[in-house]
């Protein structure tokens, strides 16, 4: 009997190609956070139940909602992950972060990404916005849907 092994490195490389990731600290509920982002920055984030991250830890299931927005005019995909669910974390190495904002595109303009960070920092209720490099993320596979 032949055993097949899933190549997680290849999956990670494909998923994270052309991505940038922001870590955000905010005490808001996830739906309130996205509502505020939509209103303040003109996005249209919607909950995407099809890509919700489900994990089993300590004999329990944990569910991490993912909100999605597509900018068709510049071919950017935006995803907001809620990093916490009932005391468990999607990325345990970043327990201090409440949300993760993944921007995915073959060409992300540096100026646009810096402007996004600046705009987020100016929203009331957001305490911290920091870019997370791929090297700092230990549990990358947790973000793959």
Secondary structure, DSSP 8 states (H G I E B T S, - for coil): -------HHHHHHHHHTTEEEEEEEE-S-HHHHHHHHHHHH----EE-GGG-EEEEETTEEEEE-EEEEEETTTTEEEEEEE-EETTEESSGGGTT-SEEEEEE-S---HHHHHHHHHHHHTSTTEEEEEEE-GGG-S-GGGG--
